[in-house]
């Protein structure tokens, strides 16, 4: 759960559930999705990025 702690009563999805939009996008490639998920995580968590790079990943 992110910034908005509520569920849309019409859809049953959390208001801030953006993953479903990314997954449903027809214009994003698998590489784009990987960059969004992994790339953002590595940028936000630099120690994770460093640990993964040390493992060759």
C-alpha distance matrix in Angstrom:
0.0 3.8 6.9 7.2 6.4 8.7 10.1 13.1 16.0 18.1 16.0 13.7 10.9 7.6 9.2 7.5 8.0 10.8 11.8 13.7 15.7 16.6 17.7 19.7 21.4 25.1 25.9 23.9 25.7 24.4 25.2 23.2 20.1 20.8 21.2 17.9 16.0 18.5 20.1 17.1 16.1 19.7 20.1 17.2 18.3 22.1 23.0 21.2 23.2 26.3 26.0 25.5 28.4 30.5 30.0 31.1 27.8
3.8 0.0 3.8 5.6 6.8 9.6 11.6 14.0 17.3 19.2 17.4 15.7 12.5 9.0 9.0 6.4 8.2 10.1 11.9 14.2 15.3 16.1 18.0 19.9 20.9 24.7 25.0 23.0 25.1 24.1 24.5 22.1 19.4 20.3 20.0 16.6 15.3 17.7 18.7 15.3 14.8 18.4 18.1 15.1 16.8 20.5 21.9 20.5 22.2 25.3 25.5 25.2 27.7 30.0 29.9 30.8 27.6
6.9 3.8 0.0 3.8 6.3 9.3 12.0 14.0 17.4 19.4 18.2 16.9 14.1 10.3 9.2 7.1 10.2 11.8 14.4 16.5 17.0 18.0 20.4 21.8 22.6 26.3 26.4 24.8 27.2 26.6 26.9 24.1 21.8 22.9 22.2 18.7 17.9 20.4 20.8 17.2 17.2 20.5 19.6 16.6 18.7 22.2 23.9 23.0 24.4 27.5 28.0 27.9 30.2 32.6 32.8 33.6 30.4
7.2 5.6 3.8 0.0 3.8 5.8 8.6 10.5 13.8 15.9 15.1 13.9 11.5 7.8 6.3 5.9 9.3 11.6 14.5 15.7 16.3 18.1 20.2 21.1 22.2 26.0 26.5 25.3 27.9 27.5 28.2 25.4 22.9 24.5 24.1 20.4 19.7 22.6 23.3 19.9 20.0 23.5 22.8 19.9 22.1 25.6 27.3 26.1 27.5 30.7 31.1 30.7 33.1 35.6 35.5 36.3 32.9
6.4 6.8 6.3 3.8 0.0 3.7 7.1 10.0 12.7 15.4 14.7 12.7 10.8 7.3 7.5 8.0 10.4 13.5 15.7 16.7 18.1 20.0 21.4 22.5 24.1 27.8 28.8 27.4 29.8 29.1 30.1 27.6 24.7 26.1 26.2 22.6 21.3 24.1 25.2 22.0 21.5 25.1 24.8 21.8 23.4 27.1 28.3 26.9 28.8 31.9 31.8 31.5 34.3 36.4 36.2 37.2 33.9
8.7 9.6 9.3 5.8 3.7 0.0 3.8 6.6 8.9 11.8 11.6 9.6 8.6 5.8 6.1 8.3 10.2 13.6 15.9 16.0 17.3 19.8 21.0 21.5 23.4 27.0 28.3 27.4 29.9 29.4 30.8 28.2 25.4 27.1 27.5 23.8 22.8 25.8 27.1 24.1 23.9 27.6 27.4 24.6 26.4 30.1 31.3 29.7 31.4 34.7 34.5 33.9 36.7 39.0 38.5 39.3 35.9
10.1 11.6 12.0 8.6 7.1 3.8 0.0 3.8 6.0 8.7 8.0 5.9 5.4 4.2 5.7 8.7 9.4 12.9 14.7 14.1 15.7 18.5 19.2 19.3 21.6 25.1 26.8 26.1 28.6 28.1 29.9 27.5 24.5 26.5 27.3 23.7 22.6 25.9 27.5 24.7 24.6 28.4 28.5 26.1 27.8 31.5 32.8 30.8 32.3 35.7 35.5 34.5 37.3 39.7 38.9 39.5 36.0
13.1 14.0 14.0 10.5 10.0 6.6 3.8 0.0 3.8 5.4 5.5 5.3 5.6 6.0 5.8 9.6 10.2 13.0 15.2 13.8 14.8 18.1 18.8 18.2 20.4 23.6 25.5 25.3 28.1 28.1 30.0 27.4 24.7 27.2 27.9 24.3 23.7 27.2 28.6 25.9 26.3 30.1 30.0 27.9 29.9 33.5 35.1 33.1 34.3 37.8 37.7 36.5 39.1 41.8 40.9 41.3 37.6
16.0 17.3 17.4 13.8 12.7 8.9 6.0 3.8 0.0 3.8 5.7 5.4 7.8 9.1 9.6 13.3 13.6 16.5 18.3 16.5 17.7 21.2 21.4 20.5 22.9 26.0 28.2 28.2 30.9 30.8 33.0 30.6 27.8 30.3 31.2 27.7 27.0 30.5 32.0 29.5 29.8 33.6 33.7 31.5 33.4 37.0 38.4 36.3 37.6 41.1 40.9 39.6 42.4 44.9 43.9 44.3 40.7
18.1 19.2 19.4 15.9 15.4 11.8 8.7 5.4 3.8 0.0 3.8 6.0 8.3 10.6 10.6 14.1 14.0 16.2 17.9 15.5 16.3 20.0 20.0 18.5 20.9 23.6 26.0 26.5 29.2 29.5 31.9 29.5 26.9 29.7 30.7 27.3 26.9 30.6 32.0 29.8 30.4 34.1 34.2 32.4 34.5 38.0 39.6 37.3 38.3 42.0 41.8 40.3 42.8 45.6 44.5 44.6 40.9
16.0 17.4 18.2 15.1 14.7 11.6 8.0 5.5 5.7 3.8 0.0 3.8 5.4 8.5 9.3 12.3 11.2 13.4 14.6 12.0 13.3 16.8 16.5 15.2 17.9 20.7 23.2 23.4 25.9 26.0 28.5 26.3 23.5 26.2 27.5 24.2 23.7 27.3 28.9 26.9 27.4 31.1 31.5 29.9 31.8 35.2 36.8 34.3 35.2 38.9 38.7 36.9 39.5 42.3 41.0 41.1 37.4
13.7 15.7 16.9 13.9 12.7 9.6 5.9 5.3 5.4 6.0 3.8 0.0 3.8 6.8 8.9 11.7 10.6 13.6 14.4 12.4 14.5 17.6 17.2 16.7 19.6 22.7 25.1 24.7 27.0 26.5 29.0 26.9 23.8 26.1 27.6 24.3 23.2 26.6 28.5 26.4 26.4 30.2 30.8 28.8 30.4 34.0 35.2 32.8 34.0 37.6 37.1 35.6 38.4 40.9 39.6 40.0 36.3
10.9 12.5 14.1 11.5 10.8 8.6 5.4 5.6 7.8 8.3 5.4 3.8 0.0 3.8 6.2 8.3 6.8 9.9 10.8 9.3 11.4 14.3 14.3 14.3 17.0 20.3 22.4 21.7 24.0 23.5 25.7 23.5 20.4 22.7 23.9 20.6 19.5 23.0 24.8 22.6 22.7 26.5 27.0 25.1 26.8 30.4 31.7 29.3 30.4 34.0 33.7 32.2 34.9 37.5 36.3 36.7 33.0
7.6 9.0 10.3 7.8 7.3 5.8 4.2 6.0 9.1 10.6 8.5 6.8 3.8 0.0 3.8 5.5 5.3 8.9 10.6 10.4 12.2 14.6 15.4 15.9 18.1 21.7 23.3 22.3 24.6 24.1 25.8 23.4 20.4 22.3 23.1 19.6 18.5 21.8 23.4 20.8 20.8 24.5 24.8 22.6 24.3 27.9 29.3 27.2 28.5 32.0 31.8 30.7 33.4 35.9 35.1 35.6 32.0
9.2 9.0 9.2 6.3 7.5 6.1 5.7 5.8 9.6 10.6 9.3 8.9 6.2 3.8 0.0 3.8 5.7 8.3 11.2 11.1 11.7 14.4 15.9 16.1 17.6 21.2 22.4 21.7 24.5 24.5 25.9 23.1 20.5 22.7 23.0 19.3 18.8 22.3 23.3 20.5 21.0 24.7 24.4 22.3 24.6 28.1 29.9 28.0 29.0 32.6 32.8 31.7 34.1 36.9 36.3 36.6 33.0
7.5 6.4 7.1 5.9 8.0 8.3 8.7 9.6 13.3 14.1 12.3 11.7 8.3 5.5 3.8 0.0 3.8 5.8 8.9 10.0 10.4 12.3 14.3 15.2 16.3 20.1 20.8 19.6 22.2 22.0 23.0 20.2 17.7 19.7 19.6 15.9 15.5 18.8 19.7 16.7 17.3 21.0 20.6 18.5 20.9 24.3 26.2 24.4 25.3 28.9 29.3 28.2 30.5 33.3 32.9 33.2 29.6
8.0 8.2 10.2 9.3 10.4 10.2 9.4 10.2 13.6 14.0 11.2 10.6 6.8 5.3 5.7 3.8 0.0 3.8 5.7 6.5 7.9 9.7 11.1 12.2 13.9 17.6 18.8 17.4 19.7 19.2 20.6 18.2 15.2 17.3 17.9 14.3 13.5 17.0 18.4 16.0 16.4 20.2 20.4 18.7 20.7 24.1 25.8 23.6 24.4 28.0 28.1 26.6 29.1 31.9 31.1 31.3 27.6
10.8 10.1 11.8 11.6 13.5 13.6 12.9 13.0 16.5 16.2 13.4 13.6 9.9 8.9 8.3 5.8 3.8 0.0 3.8 5.4 5.3 6.5 8.8 10.1 10.9 14.7 15.4 13.9 16.5 16.3 17.5 14.8 12.2 14.6 14.9 11.3 11.2 14.9 15.9 13.7 14.9 18.4 18.4 17.3 19.6 22.7 24.9 22.6 22.9 26.6 27.0 25.3 27.4 30.5 29.8 29.6 25.9
11.8 11.9 14.4 14.5 15.7 15.9 14.7 15.2 18.3 17.9 14.6 14.4 10.8 10.6 11.2 8.9 5.7 3.8 0.0 3.8 5.4 5.1 6.1 8.5 9.9 13.5 14.5 12.5 14.4 13.6 15.2 13.0 9.8 12.0 13.2 10.0 9.1 12.8 14.5 13.0 13.7 17.2 17.9 17.2 19.0 22.0 23.8 21.1 21.3 25.1 25.2 23.1 25.3 28.4 27.3 27.0 23.3
13.7 14.2 16.5 15.7 16.7 16.0 14.1 13.8 16.5 15.5 12.0 12.4 9.3 10.4 11.1 10.0 6.5 5.4 3.8 0.0 3.8 5.5 5.1 6.0 8.5 12.0 13.9 12.7 14.7 14.3 16.6 14.6 11.6 14.3 15.8 12.9 12.4 16.1 17.8 16.6 17.4 20.8 21.6 20.9 22.8 25.7 27.5 24.7 24.9 28.7 28.6 26.4 28.6 31.6 30.4 29.9 26.1
15.7 15.3 17.0 16.3 18.1 17.3 15.7 14.8 17.7 16.3 13.3 14.5 11.4 12.2 11.7 10.4 7.9 5.3 5.4 3.8 0.0 3.8 5.5 5.1 6.1 9.8 11.2 10.5 13.3 13.9 15.9 13.2 10.9 14.3 15.1 12.1 12.7 16.5 17.4 16.2 17.9 21.0 21.2 20.9 23.3 26.0 28.2 25.7 25.4 29.2 29.6 27.4 29.2 32.4 31.5 30.7 26.9
16.6 16.1 18.0 18.1 20.0 19.8 18.5 18.1 21.2 20.0 16.8 17.6 14.3 14.6 14.4 12.3 9.7 6.5 5.1 5.5 3.8 0.0 3.8 5.5 5.3 8.8 9.5 7.7 10.1 10.4 12.1 9.5 7.2 10.5 11.4 8.7 9.6 13.2 14.1 13.4 15.2 18.1 18.5 18.7 20.9 23.3 25.6 23.0 22.4 26.1 26.7 24.2 25.8 29.2 28.2 27.2 23.5
17.7 18.0 20.4 20.2 21.4 21.0 19.2 18.8 21.4 20.0 16.5 17.2 14.3 15.4 15.9 14.3 11.1 8.8 6.1 5.1 5.5 3.8 0.0 3.8 5.6 8.4 10.2 8.5 9.9 9.5 12.2 10.7 7.8 10.9 12.9 10.9 10.9 14.2 15.8 15.7 16.9 19.7 20.7 21.0 22.7 25.1 27.0 24.0 23.5 27.3 27.3 24.6 26.4 29.6 28.1 27.2 23.4
19.7 19.9 21.8 21.1 22.5 21.5 19.3 18.2 20.5 18.5 15.2 16.7 14.3 15.9 16.1 15.2 12.2 10.1 8.5 6.0 5.1 5.5 3.8 0.0 3.8 6.3 9.1 8.9 11.0 11.7 14.6 12.8 10.7 14.2 15.8 13.8 14.4 17.7 19.0 18.8 20.3 23.1 23.8 24.1 26.1 28.5 30.6 27.7 27.1 30.8 31.0 28.3 29.9 33.2 31.8 30.7 27.0
21.4 20.9 22.6 22.2 24.1 23.4 21.6 20.4 22.9 20.9 17.9 19.6 17.0 18.1 17.6 16.3 13.9 10.9 9.9 8.5 6.1 5.3 5.6 3.8 0.0 3.8 5.5 5.9 8.8 10.5 12.9 10.5 9.5 13.3 14.3 12.4 14.0 17.2 17.8 17.7 19.9 22.3 22.7 23.4 25.7 27.7 30.2 27.5 26.5 30.2 30.8 28.0 29.3 32.8 31.6 30.2 26.5
25.1 24.7 26.3 26.0 27.8 27.0 25.1 23.6 26.0 23.6 20.7 22.7 20.3 21.7 21.2 20.1 17.6 14.7 13.5 12.0 9.8 8.8 8.4 6.3 3.8 0.0 3.8 5.8 8.0 10.5 12.9 11.2 11.1 14.7 15.7 14.7 16.5 19.3 19.7 20.2 22.5 24.6 25.0 26.1 28.3 30.1 32.5 29.8 28.5 32.1 32.7 29.7 30.6 34.2 32.9 31.1 27.6
25.9 25.0 26.4 26.5 28.8 28.3 26.8 25.5 28.2 26.0 23.2 25.1 22.4 23.3 22.4 20.8 18.8 15.4 14.5 13.9 11.2 9.5 10.2 9.1 5.5 3.8 0.0 3.8 6.6 10.0 11.4 9.2 10.3 13.7 14.0 13.3 15.8 18.3 18.0 18.7 21.5 23.1 23.2 24.7 27.0 28.5 31.2 28.8 27.0 30.5 31.6 28.6 29.1 32.8 31.9 29.9 26.5
23.9 23.0 24.8 25.3 27.4 27.4 26.1 25.3 28.2 26.5 23.4 24.7 21.7 22.3 21.7 19.6 17.4 13.9 12.5 12.7 10.5 7.7 8.5 8.9 5.9 5.8 3.8 0.0 3.8 6.7 7.9 5.5 6.5 9.9 10.3 9.9 12.3 14.6 14.5 15.4 18.0 19.5 19.9 21.5 23.6 25.0 27.6 25.1 23.3 26.8 27.8 24.8 25.4 29.0 28.1 26.2 22.8
25.7 25.1 27.2 27.9 29.8 29.9 28.6 28.1 30.9 29.2 25.9 27.0 24.0 24.6 24.5 22.2 19.7 16.5 14.4 14.7 13.3 10.1 9.9 11.0 8.8 8.0 6.6 3.8 0.0 3.8 5.2 5.0 6.3 8.6 9.8 10.6 12.5 14.0 14.2 16.0 18.2 19.2 20.1 22.1 23.7 24.8 27.1 24.4 22.4 25.7 26.5 23.2 23.6 27.2 26.0 23.8 20.5
24.4 24.1 26.6 27.5 29.1 29.4 28.1 28.1 30.8 29.5 26.0 26.5 23.5 24.1 24.5 22.0 19.2 16.3 13.6 14.3 13.9 10.4 9.5 11.7 10.5 10.5 10.0 6.7 3.8 0.0 3.8 5.4 5.1 6.2 8.6 9.8 10.6 11.6 12.7 14.8 16.3 17.3 18.8 20.7 21.8 22.9 24.9 21.9 20.1 23.4 23.7 20.3 21.1 24.5 22.9 20.9 17.5
25.2 24.5 26.9 28.2 30.1 30.8 29.9 30.0 33.0 31.9 28.5 29.0 25.7 25.8 25.9 23.0 20.6 17.5 15.2 16.6 15.9 12.1 12.2 14.6 12.9 12.9 11.4 7.9 5.2 3.8 0.0 3.8 5.4 5.0 6.2 8.6 10.0 10.1 10.3 13.0 14.7 15.1 16.4 18.8 19.9 20.5 22.7 20.0 17.7 20.8 21.6 18.3 18.5 22.1 21.0 18.7 15.4
23.2 22.1 24.1 25.4 27.6 28.2 27.5 27.4 30.6 29.5 26.3 26.9 23.5 23.4 23.1 20.2 18.2 14.8 13.0 14.6 13.2 9.5 10.7 12.8 10.5 11.2 9.2 5.5 5.0 5.4 3.8 0.0 3.8 5.4 5.1 6.2 8.7 9.9 9.4 11.2 13.8 14.6 15.2 17.3 19.1 20.1 22.6 20.2 18.1 21.5 22.6 19.6 20.0 23.7 23.0 21.0 17.6
20.1 19.4 21.8 22.9 24.7 25.4 24.5 24.7 27.8 26.9 23.5 23.8 20.4 20.4 20.5 17.7 15.2 12.2 9.8 11.6 10.9 7.2 7.8 10.7 9.5 11.1 10.3 6.5 6.3 5.1 5.4 3.8 0.0 3.8 5.4 5.0 6.2 8.3 9.1 10.3 12.1 13.8 14.9 16.3 17.9 19.4 21.7 18.9 17.4 21.0 21.6 18.7 19.7 23.3 22.3 20.7 17.1
20.8 20.3 22.9 24.5 26.1 27.1 26.5 27.2 30.3 29.7 26.2 26.1 22.7 22.3 22.7 19.7 17.3 14.6 12.0 14.3 14.3 10.5 10.9 14.2 13.3 14.7 13.7 9.9 8.6 6.2 5.0 5.4 3.8 0.0 3.8 5.4 5.2 5.5 6.8 9.1 10.2 11.2 13.0 14.8 15.7 16.8 18.8 15.8 14.2 17.7 18.2 15.1 16.1 19.6 18.5 17.0 13.3
21.2 20.0 22.2 24.1 26.2 27.5 27.3 27.9 31.2 30.7 27.5 27.6 23.9 23.1 23.0 19.6 17.9 14.9 13.2 15.8 15.1 11.4 12.9 15.8 14.3 15.7 14.0 10.3 9.8 8.6 6.2 5.1 5.4 3.8 0.0 3.8 5.6 5.4 4.4 6.8 9.1 9.5 10.4 12.7 14.2 15.0 17.5 15.2 13.1 16.5 17.8 15.1 15.5 19.2 18.9 17.3 13.9
17.9 16.6 18.7 20.4 22.6 23.8 23.7 24.3 27.7 27.3 24.2 24.3 20.6 19.6 19.3 15.9 14.3 11.3 10.0 12.9 12.1 8.7 10.9 13.8 12.4 14.7 13.3 9.9 10.6 9.8 8.6 6.2 5.0 5.4 3.8 0.0 3.8 6.0 5.5 5.6 8.2 10.0 10.4 11.7 13.8 15.4 18.1 15.8 14.4 18.1 19.2 16.9 17.9 21.5 21.2 20.1 16.5
16.0 15.3 17.9 19.7 21.3 22.8 22.6 23.7 27.0 26.9 23.7 23.2 19.5 18.5 18.8 15.5 13.5 11.2 9.1 12.4 12.7 9.6 10.9 14.4 14.0 16.5 15.8 12.3 12.5 10.6 10.0 8.7 6.2 5.2 5.6 3.8 0.0 3.8 5.7 5.6 6.3 8.8 10.3 10.9 12.2 14.3 16.3 13.5 12.8 16.6 17.1 14.7 16.5 19.8 19.1 18.5 14.8
18.5 17.7 20.4 22.6 24.1 25.8 25.9 27.2 30.5 30.6 27.3 26.6 23.0 21.8 22.3 18.8 17.0 14.9 12.8 16.1 16.5 13.2 14.2 17.7 17.2 19.3 18.3 14.6 14.0 11.6 10.1 9.9 8.3 5.5 5.4 6.0 3.8 0.0 3.8 5.5 5.1 6.1 8.5 9.9 10.3 11.7 13.5 10.6 9.4 13.1 13.6 11.1 12.7 16.0 15.4 14.8 11.2
20.1 18.7 20.8 23.3 25.2 27.1 27.5 28.6 32.0 32.0 28.9 28.5 24.8 23.4 23.3 19.7 18.4 15.9 14.5 17.8 17.4 14.1 15.8 19.0 17.8 19.7 18.0 14.5 14.2 12.7 10.3 9.4 9.1 6.8 4.4 5.5 5.7 3.8 0.0 3.8 5.5 5.2 6.2 8.7 9.9 10.6 13.3 11.3 9.2 12.7 14.3 12.1 12.7 16.3 16.6 15.5 12.3
17.1 15.3 17.2 19.9 22.0 24.1 24.7 25.9 29.5 29.8 26.9 26.4 22.6 20.8 20.5 16.7 16.0 13.7 13.0 16.6 16.2 13.4 15.7 18.8 17.7 20.2 18.7 15.4 16.0 14.8 13.0 11.2 10.3 9.1 6.8 5.6 5.6 5.5 3.8 0.0 3.8 5.5 5.1 6.1 8.4 10.1 13.1 11.4 10.3 13.9 15.4 14.0 15.1 18.4 18.8 18.3 15.2
16.1 14.8 17.2 20.0 21.5 23.9 24.6 26.3 29.8 30.4 27.4 26.4 22.7 20.8 21.0 17.3 16.4 14.9 13.7 17.4 17.9 15.2 16.9 20.3 19.9 22.5 21.5 18.0 18.2 16.3 14.7 13.8 12.1 10.2 9.1 8.2 6.3 5.1 5.5 3.8 0.0 3.8 5.4 5.2 5.9 8.3 10.4 8.2 8.1 11.8 12.7 11.5 13.4 16.3 16.5 16.7 13.6
19.7 18.4 20.5 23.5 25.1 27.6 28.4 30.1 33.6 34.1 31.1 30.2 26.5 24.5 24.7 21.0 20.2 18.4 17.2 20.8 21.0 18.1 19.7 23.1 22.3 24.6 23.1 19.5 19.2 17.3 15.1 14.6 13.8 11.2 9.5 10.0 8.8 6.1 5.2 5.5 3.8 0.0 3.8 5.5 5.1 5.7 8.1 6.4 4.8 8.5 10.1 9.0 10.1 13.2 14.0 14.0 11.3
20.1 18.1 19.6 22.8 24.8 27.4 28.5 30.0 33.7 34.2 31.5 30.8 27.0 24.8 24.4 20.6 20.4 18.4 17.9 21.6 21.2 18.5 20.7 23.8 22.7 25.0 23.2 19.9 20.1 18.8 16.4 15.2 14.9 13.0 10.4 10.4 10.3 8.5 6.2 5.1 5.4 3.8 0.0 3.8 5.6 5.8 9.4 9.0 7.5 10.4 12.8 12.3 12.7 15.7 17.2 16.9 14.6
17.2 15.1 16.6 19.9 21.8 24.6 26.1 27.9 31.5 32.4 29.9 28.8 25.1 22.6 22.3 18.5 18.7 17.3 17.2 20.9 20.9 18.7 21.0 24.1 23.4 26.1 24.7 21.5 22.1 20.7 18.8 17.3 16.3 14.8 12.7 11.7 10.9 9.9 8.7 6.1 5.2 5.5 3.8 0.0 3.8 6.1 9.1 8.9 9.0 11.8 13.6 13.7 14.9 17.4 18.7 19.1 16.7
18.3 16.8 18.7 22.1 23.4 26.4 27.8 29.9 33.4 34.5 31.8 30.4 26.8 24.3 24.6 20.9 20.7 19.6 19.0 22.8 23.3 20.9 22.7 26.1 25.7 28.3 27.0 23.6 23.7 21.8 19.9 19.1 17.9 15.7 14.2 13.8 12.2 10.3 9.9 8.4 5.9 5.1 5.6 3.8 0.0 3.8 5.6 5.4 6.5 8.9 10.2 10.9 12.5 14.5 15.8 16.8 14.8
22.1 20.5 22.2 25.6 27.1 30.1 31.5 33.5 37.0 38.0 35.2 34.0 30.4 27.9 28.1 24.3 24.1 22.7 22.0 25.7 26.0 23.3 25.1 28.5 27.7 30.1 28.5 25.0 24.8 22.9 20.5 20.1 19.4 16.8 15.0 15.4 14.3 11.7 10.6 10.1 8.3 5.7 5.8 6.1 3.8 0.0 3.8 5.4 4.9 6.2 8.6 9.8 10.4 12.2 14.3 15.1 13.7
23.0 21.9 23.9 27.3 28.3 31.3 32.8 35.1 38.4 39.6 36.8 35.2 31.7 29.3 29.9 26.2 25.8 24.9 23.8 27.5 28.2 25.6 27.0 30.6 30.2 32.5 31.2 27.6 27.1 24.9 22.7 22.6 21.7 18.8 17.5 18.1 16.3 13.5 13.3 13.1 10.4 8.1 9.4 9.1 5.6 3.8 0.0 3.8 5.3 5.0 6.1 8.6 9.7 10.5 12.5 14.2 13.3
21.2 20.5 23.0 26.1 26.9 29.7 30.8 33.1 36.3 37.3 34.3 32.8 29.3 27.2 28.0 24.4 23.6 22.6 21.1 24.7 25.7 23.0 24.0 27.7 27.5 29.8 28.8 25.1 24.4 21.9 20.0 20.2 18.9 15.8 15.2 15.8 13.5 10.6 11.3 11.4 8.2 6.4 9.0 8.9 5.4 5.4 3.8 0.0 3.8 5.4 5.1 6.1 8.5 9.8 10.7 12.4 10.7
23.2 22.2 24.4 27.5 28.8 31.4 32.3 34.3 37.6 38.3 35.2 34.0 30.4 28.5 29.0 25.3 24.4 22.9 21.3 24.9 25.4 22.4 23.5 27.1 26.5 28.5 27.0 23.3 22.4 20.1 17.7 18.1 17.4 14.2 13.1 14.4 12.8 9.4 9.2 10.3 8.1 4.8 7.5 9.0 6.5 4.9 5.3 3.8 0.0 3.8 5.5 5.2 6.1 8.6 9.9 10.5 8.8
26.3 25.3 27.5 30.7 31.9 34.7 35.7 37.8 41.1 42.0 38.9 37.6 34.0 32.0 32.6 28.9 28.0 26.6 25.1 28.7 29.2 26.1 27.3 30.8 30.2 32.1 30.5 26.8 25.7 23.4 20.8 21.5 21.0 17.7 16.5 18.1 16.6 13.1 12.7 13.9 11.8 8.5 10.4 11.8 8.9 6.2 5.0 5.4 3.8 0.0 3.8 5.5 5.1 6.1 8.7 9.8 9.5
26.0 25.5 28.0 31.1 31.8 34.5 35.5 37.7 40.9 41.8 38.7 37.1 33.7 31.8 32.8 29.3 28.1 27.0 25.2 28.6 29.6 26.7 27.3 31.0 30.8 32.7 31.6 27.8 26.5 23.7 21.6 22.6 21.6 18.2 17.8 19.2 17.1 13.6 14.3 15.4 12.7 10.1 12.8 13.6 10.2 8.6 6.1 5.1 5.5 3.8 0.0 3.8 5.5 5.1 6.5 8.9 8.7
25.5 25.2 27.9 30.7 31.5 33.9 34.5 36.5 39.6 40.3 36.9 35.6 32.2 30.7 31.7 28.2 26.6 25.3 23.1 26.4 27.4 24.2 24.6 28.3 28.0 29.7 28.6 24.8 23.2 20.3 18.3 19.6 18.7 15.1 15.1 16.9 14.7 11.1 12.1 14.0 11.5 9.0 12.3 13.7 10.9 9.8 8.6 6.1 5.2 5.5 3.8 0.0 3.8 5.4 5.1 6.4 5.1
28.4 27.7 30.2 33.1 34.3 36.7 37.3 39.1 42.4 42.8 39.5 38.4 34.9 33.4 34.1 30.5 29.1 27.4 25.3 28.6 29.2 25.8 26.4 29.9 29.3 30.6 29.1 25.4 23.6 21.1 18.5 20.0 19.7 16.1 15.5 17.9 16.5 12.7 12.7 15.1 13.4 10.1 12.7 14.9 12.5 10.4 9.7 8.5 6.1 5.1 5.5 3.8 0.0 3.8 5.3 4.9 5.1
30.5 30.0 32.6 35.6 36.4 39.0 39.7 41.8 44.9 45.6 42.3 40.9 37.5 35.9 36.9 33.3 31.9 30.5 28.4 31.6 32.4 29.2 29.6 33.2 32.8 34.2 32.8 29.0 27.2 24.5 22.1 23.7 23.3 19.6 19.2 21.5 19.8 16.0 16.3 18.4 16.3 13.2 15.7 17.4 14.5 12.2 10.5 9.8 8.6 6.1 5.1 5.4 3.8 0.0 3.8 5.4 7.4
30.0 29.9 32.8 35.5 36.2 38.5 38.9 40.9 43.9 44.5 41.0 39.6 36.3 35.1 36.3 32.9 31.1 29.8 27.3 30.4 31.5 28.2 28.1 31.8 31.6 32.9 31.9 28.1 26.0 22.9 21.0 23.0 22.3 18.5 18.9 21.2 19.1 15.4 16.6 18.8 16.5 14.0 17.2 18.7 15.8 14.3 12.5 10.7 9.9 8.7 6.5 5.1 5.3 3.8 0.0 3.8 5.6
31.1 30.8 33.6 36.3 37.2 39.3 39.5 41.3 44.3 44.6 41.1 40.0 36.7 35.6 36.6 33.2 31.3 29.6 27.0 29.9 30.7 27.2 27.2 30.7 30.2 31.1 29.9 26.2 23.8 20.9 18.7 21.0 20.7 17.0 17.3 20.1 18.5 14.8 15.5 18.3 16.7 14.0 16.9 19.1 16.8 15.1 14.2 12.4 10.5 9.8 8.9 6.4 4.9 5.4 3.8 0.0 3.8
27.8 27.6 30.4 32.9 33.9 35.9 36.0 37.6 40.7 40.9 37.4 36.3 33.0 32.0 33.0 29.6 27.6 25.9 23.3 26.1 26.9 23.5 23.4 27.0 26.5 27.6 26.5 22.8 20.5 17.5 15.4 17.6 17.1 13.3 13.9 16.5 14.8 11.2 12.3 15.2 13.6 11.3 14.6 16.7 14.8 13.7 13.3 10.7 8.8 9.5 8.7 5.1 5.1 7.4 5.6 3.8 0.0
